Amino acid sequence: MKKYLREIELSSAILCIIGVVLSMIWGYGVGAWPCGVGLLLFLLVFLYKAFHWKEYERDNKQYIVIVLIAILILIVQMIFRQ
């Protein structure tokens, strides 16, 4: 699995981008599936790296910052949507 982490991470990012573009063009129902699969693949990589913390400490810190920023963006969107 270790030698495929970069490919899995790249494919998850591509799937998320495809899902966002599809949801902008055809609606949320169409774009949710590729984005969901991409997020699941990203979660798989994240969990693998989390269990091997010493080896991937720098990546894990970046992931934590990215997740916190994404949560902050979602909270701000929820507040201003009302």
RASULQUI-V55682 format. One record per helix or strand of 3 or more residues. SS is the DSSP state (h for helix, s for strand). FROM is the first residue (numbers start at 1). LEN is the number of residues. If there is no record, write none. Layout:
SS/FROM/LEN
SS/FROM/LEN
//
This chain:
h/2/24
h/28/24
h/57/25
//
